[in-house]
């Protein structure tokens, strides 16, 4: 199974409350912070809704 490396690259200051909640739900707090998450439909949907604030890389679990 593949994983996604999600990095917060832009500030969430101008984002609305739903976008900020999505960023927190992904486990990101500060610019430059990253998480490696499973590539599931729910995670992909969360990433898609705040794509303008993130960079995403696909990584293998090996």
Secondary structure, DSSP 8 states (H G I E B T S, - for coil): -EEEEEEE-S--TTS-HHHHHHHHHTT--STT-EEEEE--HHHHHHHHHTGGGEEEEEEE--
